[in-house]
Amino acid sequence: MARIRDVWAPNLEAEMRNIRDLIDHFPYVAMVVSQSISIDTEFPGVVARPIGNFKTSSDYHYQTMRCNVDLLKIIQVGVTLANEEGEFPQECSTWQFNFRFSLIDDMFTPDSVEQLQKAGIDFQRHEEFGILPNDFAELMITSGMVLSHDTRWISFHSGYDFGYFVKLLTAESLPTTEDAFFSLLKIWFPTVYDIKFLMRASKALKGGLQEVADDLGVLRIGASQQAGSDSLLTASTFFKMREIYFDDHIDDAEYSGKLYGLGQTFSMSNGLTDPARGGVTIAERDDRGSVRDAHNQTPGPNNGGNQQSQPTSMTLGPMSAGLQSVMTPGGYGSMNNGPQAYMRTMVGGGR
């Protein structure tokens, strides 16, 4: 049976060596990121919302992702290796990387922290033994998992997940344009499959990752709402879906490099506006785990049509952290729960 292994700062180098030894024989990499705002990393959009004119709905939603990725910190990354036949390494198939995080210094929402604690996250251990992002990125670059056309990445509704990875690996804020982001994505992750996008091949599959796995008869191993278990479930679901709906072969020209809800996927059925949600797209509403309340949805663009993109500002949603009460440009502020005026600042960085 596949095993999930926790990785902290003390055993980071050793486990990255293990992955490096396996990647040539197990070149499929399923990845899930968990961070401080939402168990589901696809749309933690209540944290920051961009303000300005946007050329397309896709541009707006990319700017929303960019704002949030630049503000937030990763708590866990789950990575699962598999071979072409969907087989896993015998001794260990999944690594759960645990990152440095402080409930005193870092931004979070109380509800999300409570959910993570219920799922087994030990924040005291994350603060004491958590992995530093730069250490992880440095070892990722030499791991064989990135910058390789032989490696195939598997994900579910993964715009935010890859946004975090691109930020980690480049040690820079995300690009200001969606096209520049996808150019970087292609360099670091030449082949990417997003199960949520692959689902357009089947009218029968709907909903989040757990629902799709249940429909396909795929069983979860490990604790739910943790990145390691989620990545293992993502891998198993992908191979079962490939077998049933793609005859074990996926056309890369049609499906690789497409992240659900971003880029050209908005011109397809999954990007249609859902009028029942006040401009929220169907892509936003269908998240990995649960249906969002109305106030947790990311709204549509402030200005649609073919207008040119302007310098992007953002609003910051209800949050809490042990931080300063006044927000300066590029800084963080203390944001409590409940409906209140959003703070605004210009989003810096990018290209």
C-alpha positions as CSV (number, residue, x, y, z in Angstrom):
1,M,0.0,0.0,0.0
2,A,1.2,3.5,-0.8
3,R,2.6,5.4,2.1
4,I,2.6,9.1,2.9
5,R,5.8,10.5,4.5
6,D,6.0,13.8,6.4
7,V,8.9,16.1,5.5
8,W,10.2,18.8,7.8
9,A,13.3,20.9,7.7
10,P,15.5,18.3,9.3
11,N,14.8,15.6,6.7
12,L,14.1,17.8,3.7
13,E,17.4,17.1,1.9
14,A,17.2,13.3,2.5
15,E,13.7,13.0,1.1
16,M,14.5,15.2,-1.9
17,R,17.4,12.8,-2.6
18,N,14.9,9.9,-2.5
19,I,12.6,11.7,-4.9
20,R,15.6,12.4,-7.2
21,D,16.4,8.7,-7.2
22,L,12.8,7.8,-8.2
23,I,11.7,10.4,-10.6
24,D,13.2,8.8,-13.8
25,H,11.1,5.7,-13.1
26,F,8.0,7.5,-11.8
27,P,7.8,10.6,-13.9
28,Y,4.1,11.5,-13.1
29,V,3.9,14.0,-10.2
30,A,0.6,14.8,-8.6
31,M,0.7,18.0,-6.5
32,V,-1.6,19.8,-4.1
33,V,-0.8,23.0,-2.1
34,S,-2.4,23.9,1.2
35,Q,-2.1,27.4,2.6
36,S,-3.5,29.7,5.4
37,I,-6.7,30.9,4.0
38,S,-8.7,28.0,2.6
39,I,-8.4,24.2,2.8
40,D,-9.1,24.3,-1.0
41,T,-6.4,26.3,-2.6
42,E,-8.2,26.9,-5.9
43,F,-10.1,30.0,-4.8
44,P,-9.1,31.6,-1.6
45,G,-10.4,34.8,-3.2
46,V,-11.9,36.4,-0.2
47,V,-8.5,37.6,0.8
48,A,-7.7,40.0,-2.0
49,R,-9.7,41.2,-5.0
50,P,-8.2,43.3,-7.8
51,I,-9.6,46.7,-8.7
52,G,-9.3,48.3,-12.2
53,N,-10.1,47.6,-15.8
54,F,-9.6,44.2,-17.2
55,K,-9.4,43.0,-20.8
56,T,-11.2,39.7,-20.2
57,S,-12.8,37.7,-17.4
58,S,-9.7,35.5,-17.6
59,D,-7.5,38.5,-16.9
60,Y,-9.5,39.5,-13.9
61,H,-9.4,36.0,-12.4
62,Y,-5.6,35.8,-13.0
63,Q,-5.2,39.1,-11.2
64,T,-7.3,37.7,-8.3
65,M,-5.0,34.7,-8.1
66,R,-1.9,36.8,-8.4
67,C,-2.9,39.1,-5.5
68,N,-3.6,36.2,-3.2
69,V,-0.5,34.2,-4.1
70,D,1.7,37.2,-3.5
71,L,0.1,37.8,0.0
72,L,-0.2,34.3,1.4
73,K,2.2,31.6,2.6
74,I,2.1,27.9,2.0
75,I,1.6,25.5,4.9
76,Q,1.8,22.2,3.1
77,V,2.7,20.8,-0.3
78,G,1.7,17.2,-1.2
79,V,3.6,15.4,-3.9
80,T,2.9,11.9,-5.2
81,L,5.0,10.0,-7.8
82,A,3.6,7.4,-10.2
83,N,4.8,5.6,-13.4
84,E,3.1,5.5,-16.8
85,E,0.9,2.6,-15.7
86,G,-0.3,4.4,-12.6
87,E,1.8,2.4,-10.2
88,F,3.4,3.9,-7.2
89,P,6.8,3.4,-5.6
90,Q,6.4,0.6,-3.0
91,E,8.1,2.0,0.0
92,C,6.8,5.6,-0.2
93,S,4.7,7.2,-2.9
94,T,3.7,10.5,-1.3
95,W,5.7,13.3,0.4
96,Q,3.9,15.9,2.6
97,F,6.2,18.9,2.8
98,N,5.5,21.0,5.9
99,F,6.5,24.7,5.8
100,R,7.4,27.3,8.3
101,F,4.3,29.1,9.5
102,S,3.6,31.3,12.5
103,L,0.1,32.1,13.9
104,I,1.7,35.2,15.4
105,D,3.4,36.7,12.4
106,D,1.6,35.3,9.3
107,M,-1.7,36.1,7.7
108,F,-4.6,33.6,8.1
109,T,-8.3,33.4,8.7
110,P,-9.5,31.8,12.0
111,D,-11.9,29.5,10.4
112,S,-9.2,28.1,8.1
113,V,-6.8,27.6,10.9
114,E,-9.5,25.8,12.9
115,Q,-10.2,23.5,10.0
116,L,-6.5,22.8,9.5
117,Q,-6.1,22.0,13.2
118,K,-9.0,19.6,13.1
119,A,-7.3,17.9,10.1
120,G,-4.2,17.3,12.2
121,I,-2.0,20.3,11.4
122,D,0.3,21.1,14.3
123,F,1.1,24.8,14.0
124,Q,3.6,24.7,16.8
125,R,5.6,22.2,14.9
126,H,5.3,24.2,11.7
127,E,6.8,27.2,13.5
128,E,9.7,25.2,15.0
129,F,10.5,22.7,12.3
130,G,8.8,24.0,9.2
131,I,10.6,24.1,5.8
132,L,11.9,27.5,4.6
133,P,10.5,28.2,1.1
134,N,13.9,29.1,-0.4
135,D,15.3,25.8,0.8
136,F,12.5,23.9,-0.7
137,A,12.8,25.8,-4.0
138,E,16.5,25.2,-4.3
139,L,16.1,21.5,-3.9
140,M,13.1,21.4,-6.2
141,I,15.2,22.8,-9.0
142,T,17.7,19.9,-8.8
143,S,15.1,17.2,-8.0
144,G,14.2,16.3,-11.6
145,M,10.6,17.3,-11.1
146,V,10.8,20.6,-12.9
147,L,12.4,21.9,-16.1
148,S,11.9,18.5,-17.6
149,H,9.8,17.4,-20.6
150,D,9.8,13.9,-19.2
151,T,7.9,14.8,-16.0
152,R,4.1,15.1,-16.2
153,W,2.3,17.1,-13.5
154,I,-1.2,16.1,-12.3
155,S,-3.4,18.5,-10.5
156,F,-7.0,19.5,-9.7
157,H,-8.3,23.0,-10.3
158,S,-4.7,24.1,-9.9
159,G,-4.3,27.8,-10.9
160,Y,-3.4,28.7,-7.3
161,D,-1.2,25.7,-6.8
162,F,1.0,26.4,-9.8
163,G,0.9,30.1,-8.9
164,Y,2.5,29.3,-5.6
165,F,5.0,27.0,-7.2
166,V,6.0,29.6,-9.9
167,K,6.4,32.2,-7.1
168,L,8.6,29.8,-5.1
169,L,10.8,28.7,-7.9
170,T,11.4,32.2,-9.3
171,A,11.7,33.9,-5.9
172,E,9.7,36.7,-7.4
173,S,6.1,38.0,-7.4
174,L,4.0,36.6,-10.1
175,P,4.0,38.3,-13.5
176,T,1.5,41.1,-14.0
177,T,0.1,39.5,-17.2
178,E,-1.5,36.1,-17.6
179,D,0.5,35.4,-20.8
180,A,3.8,35.9,-18.9
181,F,2.6,33.6,-16.2
182,F,1.8,30.8,-18.7
183,S,5.2,31.3,-20.3
184,L,6.9,30.6,-17.0
185,L,4.5,27.7,-16.3
186,K,5.6,26.1,-19.6
187,I,9.3,26.5,-18.7
188,W,9.1,25.1,-15.2
189,F,6.3,22.6,-15.9
190,P,6.3,21.6,-19.6
191,T,3.5,19.1,-19.2
192,V,0.6,19.8,-16.9
193,Y,-2.8,18.0,-16.6
194,D,-5.6,19.6,-14.6
195,I,-8.3,17.0,-13.8
196,K,-10.9,19.7,-13.6
197,F,-10.2,20.7,-17.2
198,L,-10.0,17.0,-18.3
199,M,-13.6,16.6,-16.9
200,R,-14.9,18.4,-19.9
201,A,-14.4,15.1,-21.8
202,S,-17.2,13.6,-19.6
203,K,-20.6,14.9,-18.9
204,A,-21.0,12.4,-16.1
205,L,-18.2,13.8,-13.9
206,K,-19.0,16.9,-11.8
207,G,-18.0,18.6,-8.6
208,G,-14.9,18.6,-6.5
209,L,-12.0,16.1,-6.2
210,Q,-13.6,13.9,-3.6
211,E,-16.9,13.7,-5.5
212,V,-15.1,12.8,-8.7
213,A,-13.0,10.2,-6.9
214,D,-16.2,8.7,-5.3
215,D,-17.9,8.5,-8.7
216,L,-14.8,6.6,-10.1
217,G,-14.6,4.3,-7.2
218,V,-11.2,5.7,-6.0
219,L,-10.6,5.3,-2.3
220,R,-8.7,7.9,-0.2
221,I,-5.6,6.9,1.8
222,G,-4.7,9.1,4.7
223,A,-6.4,12.0,6.4
224,S,-8.6,14.3,4.3
225,Q,-7.9,18.0,4.0
226,Q,-4.2,17.4,4.2
227,A,-2.0,18.0,1.1
228,G,-0.3,14.5,1.1
229,S,-3.6,12.6,1.1
230,D,-5.1,15.0,-1.5
231,S,-2.1,14.6,-3.8
232,L,-2.4,10.8,-3.6
233,L,-6.1,11.0,-4.3
234,T,-5.4,13.3,-7.2
235,A,-3.0,10.8,-8.8
236,S,-5.3,7.8,-8.3
237,T,-8.2,9.7,-9.7
238,F,-6.3,10.9,-12.8
239,F,-5.2,7.4,-13.8
240,K,-8.7,5.9,-13.3
241,M,-10.2,8.8,-15.3
242,R,-7.5,8.3,-18.0
243,E,-8.4,4.6,-18.3
244,I,-12.2,5.1,-18.5
245,Y,-12.5,8.3,-20.5
246,F,-9.3,8.6,-22.5
247,D,-8.5,5.0,-23.4
248,D,-5.2,5.4,-21.4
249,H,-4.0,8.1,-23.7
250,I,-4.4,11.9,-23.3
251,D,-3.8,14.3,-26.2
252,D,-1.3,16.8,-24.9
253,A,-2.1,19.3,-27.7
254,E,-5.6,19.5,-26.4
255,Y,-5.2,19.0,-22.7
256,S,-1.7,19.8,-21.5
257,G,-0.9,23.2,-20.0
258,K,-4.6,24.1,-19.4
259,L,-5.4,25.3,-15.9
260,Y,-9.2,25.3,-15.2
261,G,-10.6,28.8,-14.9
262,L,-7.5,30.6,-16.3
263,G,-6.3,31.3,-19.8
264,Q,-8.1,29.9,-22.8
265,T,-10.3,27.7,-20.6
266,F,-12.5,30.7,-20.1
267,S,-13.5,30.6,-23.7
268,M,-14.9,27.1,-23.1
269,S,-17.9,25.9,-21.2
270,N,-16.3,25.9,-17.8
271,G,-15.8,29.7,-17.9
272,L,-19.4,30.7,-18.6
273,T,-20.9,33.2,-16.2
274,D,-23.3,31.8,-13.7
275,P,-26.1,34.4,-13.5
276,A,-27.4,32.9,-10.2
277,R,-24.1,33.9,-8.5
278,G,-24.1,37.6,-9.5
279,G,-21.3,37.3,-12.1
280,V,-19.4,34.6,-10.5
281,T,-18.2,32.0,-13.1
282,I,-19.0,28.4,-13.0
283,A,-15.3,27.8,-12.8
284,E,-15.2,29.6,-9.5
285,R,-18.2,28.0,-8.0
286,D,-17.1,24.4,-8.7
287,D,-14.3,24.1,-6.2
288,R,-12.5,20.9,-4.9
289,G,-14.3,20.3,-1.7
290,S,-17.5,22.2,-1.0
291,V,-19.9,24.8,-2.3
292,R,-18.9,28.3,-1.2
293,D,-21.2,30.7,0.6
294,A,-22.1,33.7,-1.5
295,H,-19.7,36.0,0.4
296,N,-16.8,33.7,-0.2
297,Q,-17.2,33.8,-4.0
298,T,-14.9,35.8,-6.2
299,P,-17.0,38.4,-8.1
300,G,-16.8,39.0,-11.8
301,P,-14.6,41.7,-13.4
302,N,-15.3,45.3,-12.4
303,N,-15.2,46.3,-16.0
304,G,-15.8,43.8,-18.7
305,G,-15.4,44.1,-22.5
306,N,-12.2,44.8,-24.4
307,Q,-10.7,47.5,-22.2
308,Q,-7.0,47.7,-21.7
309,S,-5.6,46.5,-18.4
310,Q,-4.7,49.2,-15.9
311,P,-2.4,49.1,-12.9
312,T,-4.1,46.7,-10.6
313,S,-5.2,47.5,-7.1
314,M,-6.8,45.1,-4.7
315,T,-9.3,44.9,-1.9
316,L,-8.5,42.7,1.2
317,G,-11.3,40.6,2.6
318,P,-12.0,39.6,6.2
319,M,-9.0,38.1,7.8
320,S,-7.1,37.9,11.1
321,A,-3.4,37.9,12.0
322,G,-1.1,39.2,14.7
323,L,-0.1,42.1,12.4
324,Q,-0.3,45.8,12.3
325,S,-3.7,47.4,12.1
326,V,-2.7,49.9,9.4
327,M,-1.9,48.6,5.9
328,T,0.8,50.2,3.9
329,P,1.5,49.6,0.2
330,G,2.9,46.1,-0.2
331,G,2.2,45.4,3.5
332,Y,-0.3,43.3,5.4
333,G,-3.0,44.4,7.8
334,S,-5.1,42.9,10.6
335,M,-8.5,42.0,9.1
336,N,-11.1,40.6,11.4
337,N,-14.1,38.5,10.4
338,G,-17.4,40.1,9.4
339,P,-18.6,42.5,6.7
340,Q,-16.6,45.6,6.8
341,A,-14.9,48.0,4.5
342,Y,-12.1,46.5,2.4
343,M,-8.6,47.9,2.6
344,R,-7.0,48.7,-0.7
345,T,-3.4,48.9,-1.9
346,M,-1.6,48.8,-5.2
347,V,-0.2,45.3,-6.1
348,G,3.5,45.5,-6.6
349,G,6.0,43.2,-8.2
350,G,5.7,41.1,-11.3
351,R,6.9,41.8,-14.8
